[in-house]
Every structure is written in structure tokens, then in C-alpha cells.
């Protein structure tokens, strides 16, 4: 069953095993796996580089669902991680 919401992934490209990249007709490709991690307090998914059957995958990063509001228009309470400000004062920015 397809996932109906957006998922944000953070991948550490320095951990990629470049020997597992492969050429296709339209470019160079990498096979990754997104594994649900529902018991993790901060992230909903783990991202790994698929290395083949019987070989341990390389953990590249993590991800989370980008669900900000429920069907009633309110906060769903499931948003994990630090809260984002509702507005930003440009004078408070460090640059």
C-alpha cells in the first residue's frame, strides 16, 4: 500500500558506499531502503543503503512524516522534534 503523505529524509552522503552505485539509461543510481521505526521518539524512519541479499545495509540517515495538521485543521499532536516558530522576526536572525 503506498504512503499518502510526504516523508522528509536526511541522508549522510559521506556514508555512501560508492561501489554500490550503478549506471542506468538515464543516470547513476543508488538503492536505498526506508524502514519504519515507530518506537523511535524523534524519527519515523531509518534510511539505509541496500547492499544486497545477505549483506548488512549501511545506515545513511533518518526521516519523518511531514504531517502538520489533522483532518479537522488542528495540530495532530504527532509532530516530533523541536517546535517551529509560527513567525520569525528578521531582526532576531543571527545573520
ROLUM-688415 format. One record per atom (N, C-alpha, C, O, CB): residue in three letters; x, y, z. Coordinates in steps of 0.001 Angstrom, whole numbers, padded with zeros to 6 digits, always signed. Glycine has a CB too. Layout:
N
ALAXYZ...
This chain:
95
UNK+000849-001173+000000UNK+000000+000000+000000UNK+000897+001239+000000UNK+001810+001323+000821UNK-000967-000003+001226UNK+000666+002195-000890UNK+001507+003387-000953UNK+001272+004315+000226UNK+000180+004360+000793UNK+001260+004132-002245UNK+002302+005046+000580UNK+002228+006050+001643UNK+001653+007319+001036UNK+002122+007763-000011UNK+003638+006316+002293UNK+000649+007911+001670UNK-000055+009050+001088UNK+000471+010411+001522UNK+000024+011428+000992UNK-001488+008962+001429UNK+001388+010464+002451UNK+001910+011728+002958UNK+003363+011893+002527UNK+004018+010931+002128UNK+001788+011796+004500UNK+003850+013115+002611UNK+005251+013373+002308UNK+006127+012871+003449UNK+005736+012905+004616UNK+005491+014877+002059UNK+007316+012407+003088UNK+008315+011972+004061UNK+009579+012775+003789UNK+010042+012838+002650UNK+008584+010416+003973UNK+010135+013382+004815UNK+011385+014126+004707UNK+012523+013213+005153UNK+012477+012654+006249UNK+011344+015439+005562UNK+013552+013057+004302UNK+014680+012193+004611UNK+015955+013018+004728UNK+016171+013945+003947UNK+014840+011103+003539UNK+016793+012686+005695UNK+018115+013288+005836UNK+019127+012168+005645UNK+019138+011187+006388UNK+018294+014005+007236UNK+019982+012334+004626UNK+020943+011291+004269UNK+022352+011850+004362UNK+022655+012899+003793UNK+020666+010742+002847UNK+023207+011142+005080UNK+024614+011498+005182UNK+025321+010885+003975UNK+025633+009694+003982UNK+025246+011001+006542UNK+025576+011682+002943UNK+026156+011159+001700UNK+027599+010705+001884UNK+028119+009971+001044UNK+026089+012214+000607UNK+028255+011125+002961UNK+029622+010680+003217UNK+029671+009203+003585UNK+030732+008584+003501UNK+030247+011513+004328UNK+028537+008625+003993UNK+028491+007210+004366UNK+028186+006297+003175UNK+028232+005074+003312UNK+027450+006999+005448UNK+027877+006870+002015UNK+027544+006060+000847UNK+028705+005167+000441UNK+029858+005598+000428UNK+027145+006951-000318UNK+028392+003923+000112UNK+029378+003030-000488UNK+029267+003238-001996UNK+028353+002715-002635UNK+029140+001507-000074UNK+030189+003992-002555UNK+030116+004375-003968UNK+030271+003179-004902UNK+029886+003254-006069UNK+031186+005407-004282UNK+030831+002074-004402UNK+030965+000884-005246UNK+029606+000250-005546UNK+029486-000552-006472UNK+031881-000141-004571UNK+028574+000610-004758UNK+027238+000064-004971UNK+026391+000929-005915UNK+025258+000565-006229UNK+026529-000084-003639UNK+026922+002060-006367UNK+026213+002875-007360UNK+026248+002129-008687UNK+027218+001430-008983UNK+026854+004311-007498UNK+025199+002273-009484UNK+025175+001578-010769UNK+024633+002486-011854UNK+023805+003362-011602UNK+024336+000302-010679UNK+025115+002261-013063UNK+024710+003052-014227UNK+023420+002500-014806UNK+023248+001293-014974UNK+025818+003061-015301UNK+022515+003434-015105UNK+021285+003099-015797UNK+021222+003901-017085UNK+022165+004616-017422UNK+020046+003374-014907UNK+020124+003788-017800UNK+019983+004502-019067UNK+019989+006014-018892UNK+020469+006737-019765UNK+018710+004081-019753UNK+019460+006498-017773UNK+019298+007938-017602UNK+020173+008529-016500UNK+019988+009691-016137UNK+017867+008245-017310UNK+021120+007765-015959UNK+021980+008310-014919UNK+022581+007237-014042UNK+022513+006046-014346UNK+021215+009276-014074UNK+023166+007678-012957UNK+023762+006780-011975UNK+022809+006666-010798UNK+022283+007672-010322UNK+025167+007287-011515UNK+022581+005437-010322UNK+021552+005179-009329UNK+022114+004562-008056UNK+023203+003989-008038UNK+020497+004278-009908UNK+021332+004702-006997UNK+021626+004162-005681UNK+020336+003538-005165UNK+019267+004129-005311UNK+022175+005270-004699UNK+020418+002366-004571UNK+019239+001733-003991UNK+019241+001968-002488UNK+020178+001584-001788UNK+019202+000212-004314UNK+018178+002606-001998UNK+018030+002844-000566UNK+016759+002151-000084UNK+015849+001864-000863UNK+017989+004373-000248UNK+016722+001894+001210UNK+015562+001293+001850UNK+015104+002235+002960UNK+015925+002767+003707UNK+015890-000137+002411UNK+013802+002436+003064UNK+013223+003242+004133UNK+012494+002288+005063UNK+011529+001634+004667UNK+012259+004356+003573UNK+012969+002214+006319UNK+012447+001266+007296UNK+011655+002026+008359UNK+012209+002919+009001UNK+013598+000444+007946UNK+010373+001699+008565UNK+009605+002357+009633UNK+010221+002058+010998UNK+010616+000925+011276UNK+008125+001898+009603UNK+010299+003085+011846UNK+010802+002930+013218UNK+009808+003579+014176UNK+010103+004623+014758UNK+012230+003568+013379UNK+008631+002971+014347UNK+007569+003610+015130UNK+007894+003797+016606UNK+007273+004638+017256UNK+006327+002810+015015UNK+008836+003054+017154UNK+009152+003208+018569UNK+010225+004276+018823UNK+010549+004560+019976UNK+009610+001880+019136UNK+010774+004866+017761UNK+011784+005913+017909UNK+011099+007221+018276UNK+010128+007613+017629UNK+012617+006076+016608UNK+011592+007898+019304UNK+010953+009126+019790UNK+011046+010281+018800UNK+010128+011100+018742UNK+011577+009542+021098UNK+012130+010377+018010UNK+012349+011561+017179UNK+012149+011339+015685UNK+011796+012282+014979UNK+013720+012067+017406UNK+012360+010139+015184UNK+012264+009896+013745UNK+011331+008732+013460UNK+011262+007769+014224UNK+013651+009621+013149UNK+010616+008834+012350UNK+009651+007817+011979UNK+010251+006720+011094UNK+009668+005645+010954UNK+008491+008460+011274UNK+011434+006999+010489UNK+012033+006066+009539UNK+013546+006053+009670UNK+014155+007025+010117UNK+011633+006427+008110UNK+014139+004945+009275UNK+015584+004827+009134UNK+015859+004630+007641UNK+015156+003871+006974UNK+016169+003632+010008UNK+016877+005312+007119UNK+017239+005197+005708UNK+018539+004417+005616UNK+019528+004780+006253UNK+017376+006604+005033UNK+018548+003343+004826UNK+019743+002533+004645UNK+020073+002376+003166UNK+019197+002465+002306UNK+019560+001162+005294UNK+021352+002143+002888UNK+021780+001819+001528UNK+021694+000312+001383UNK+022344-000426+002124UNK+023235+002346+001226UNK+020898-000147+000434UNK+020729-001582+000217UNK+021979-002139-000433UNK+022384-001679-001501UNK+019484-001873-000655UNK+022598-003131+000206UNK+023858-003690-000266UNK+023704-005076-000880UNK+024682-005647-001361UNK+024838-003751+000866UNK+022499-005620-000873UNK+022271-006933-001464UNK+021844-007950-000428UNK+021999-007745+000776UNK+023515-007414-002170UNK+021311-009034-000916UNK+020815-010097-000033UNK+021967-010695+000767UNK+023012-011039+000216UNK+020100-011201-000851UNK+021756-010812+002086UNK+022744-011419+002958UNK+023864-010480+003386UNK+024774-010900+004101UNK+023328-012595+002284UNK+023816-009217+002965UNK+024844-008235+003332UNK+024180-007164+004185UNK+023083-006707+003865UNK+025529-007603+002058UNK+024841-006758+005276UNK+024284-005707+006133UNK+024186-004389+005369UNK+025133-003973+004700UNK+025148-005527+007401UNK+023039-003745+005477UNK+022852-002433+004871UNK+023617-001384+005663UNK+023925-001586+006837UNK+021357-002072+004798UNK+023924-000258+005015UNK+024623+000850+005653UNK+023581+001878+006083UNK+022775+002316+005262UNK+025688+001485+004692UNK+023585+002268+007345UNK+022633+003278+007815UNK+023107+004649+007327UNK+024208+005090+007660UNK+022500+003252+009386UNK+022272+005312+006542UNK+022612+006604+005950UNK+021979+007781+006672UNK+022504+008893+006621UNK+022198+006627+004515UNK+020864+007551+007338UNK+020190+008671+007985UNK+018822+008270+008486UNK+018577+007109+008815UNK+020068+009843+007032UNK+017924+009259+008540UNK+016592+009019+009081UNK+015584+009908+008382UNK+015934+010733+007538UNK+016562+009263+010599UNK+014334+009723+008747UNK+013276+010518+008142UNK+012072+010599+009045UNK+011955+009894+010047UNK+012879+009945+006802UNK+011178+011491+008651UNK+009933+011619+009409UNK+008813+012058+008483UNK+009043+012662+007435UNK+010094+012622+010575UNK+007597+011739+008896UNK+006415+012149+008146UNK+006258+013654+008240UNK+006498+014246+009292UNK+005149+011435+008668UNK+005859+014267+007153UNK+005585+015702+007150UNK+004088+015915+007250UNK+003458+016403+006311UNK+006156+016385+005876UNK+003519+015549+008388UNK+002095+015716+008659UNK+001981+016772+009737UNK+002400+016547+010872UNK+001411+014363+009096UNK+001418+017926+009397UNK+001348+019028+010336UNK-000050+019273+010886UNK-000182+019810+011986UNK+001844+020264+009685UNK-001088+018900+010165UNK-002459+019135+010621UNK-003296+017895+010401UNK-003085+017145+009448UNK-003085+020339+009894UNK-004266+017686+011310UNK-005188+016574+011134UNK-006329+016998+010211UNK-006332+018123+009710UNK-005736+016092+012499UNK-007281+016123+009985UNK-008395+016396+009070UNK-009269+017557+009542UNK-009956+018178+008731UNK-009248+015152+008909UNK-009252+017858+010850UNK-010065+018946+011386UNK-009354+020294+011341UNK-009900+021304+011783UNK-010462+018635+012805UNK-008130+020307+010804UNK-007401+021556+010682UNK-006563+021908+011891UNK-005928+022962+011911UNK-008345+022648+010418UNK-006545+021045+012910UNK-005759+021318+014110UNK-004447+020578+014085UNK-004191+019768+013194UNK-006535+020943+015353UNK-003628+020857+015056UNK-002355+020164+015177UNK-002633+018723+015566UNK-003423+018463+016473UNK-001427+020859+016217UNK-001989+017785+014885UNK-002272+016373+015141UNK-001576+015850+016391UNK-001833+014719+016802UNK-001857+015544+013952UNK-000707+016642+017002UNK-000028+016215+018213UNK+001062+015201+017969UNK+001806+014880+018895UNK-001009+015654+019163UNK+001191+014677+016753UNK+002201+013684+016449UNK+003457+014260+015846UNK+004391+013517+015542UNK+001644+012675+015536UNK+003505+015549+015667UNK+004683+016181+015107UNK+005823+016048+016094UNK+005705+016501+017233UNK+004415+017662+014766UNK+006924+015439+015687UNK+008022+015144+016587UNK+009149+016140+016384UNK+009240+016790+015342UNK+008525+013716+016377UNK+010005+016254+017389UNK+011159+017122+017282UNK+010846+018507+017798UNK+009761+018749+018326UNK+011637+017195+015852UNK+011796+019421+017646UNK+011621+020773+018163UNK+010477+021497+017477UNK+010237+021314+016284UNK+012900+021564+017999UNK+009776+022318+018239UNK+008677+023102+017676UNK+009230+024203+016796UNK+010270+024787+017102UNK+007795+023697+018789UNK+008546+024487+015714UNK+008927+025567+014819UNK+008140+026807+015195UNK+006957+026706+015522UNK+008686+025183+013336UNK+008774+027989+015156UNK+008041+029206+015484UNK+006975+029496+014440UNK+007140+029169+013265UNK+008996+030390+015603UNK+005880+030110+014873UNK+004820+030444+013931UNK+005182+031665+013103UNK+004692+031821+011985UNK+003512+030685+014668UNK+006039+032540+013638UNK+006526+033672+012865UNK+007967+033949+013270UNK+008394+033607+014373UNK+005631+034929+013079UNK+008705+034572+012364UNK+010109+034858+012612UNK+010328+036352+012476UNK+009931+036957+011480UNK+011027+034070+011640UNK+010962+036949+013481UNK+011320+038358+013428UNK+012681+038449+012742UNK+013663+037931+013274UNK+011347+039007+014866UNK+012767+039093+011576UNK+014056+039170+010861UNK+015170+039807+011685UNK+016344+039532+011433UNK+013882+039954+009581UNK+014839+040646+012659UNK+015864+041283+013493UNK+016485+040300+014477UNK+017554+040580+015019UNK+015266+042462+014253UNK+015847+039153+014726UNK+016361+038163+015664UNK+017262+037125+015002UNK+017821+036275+015696UNK+015216+037472+016345UNK+017418+037172+013669UNK+018228+036198+012970UNK+019714+036498+013181UNK+020104+037663+013257UNK+017883+036186+011474UNK+020550+035445+013278UNK+021974+035657+013557UNK+022800+036089+012353UNK+024027+036126+012446UNK+022554+034411+014110UNK+022184+036411+011247UNK+022935+036830+010045UNK+022272+037991+009376UNK+022760+038475+008355UNK+023071+035684+009054
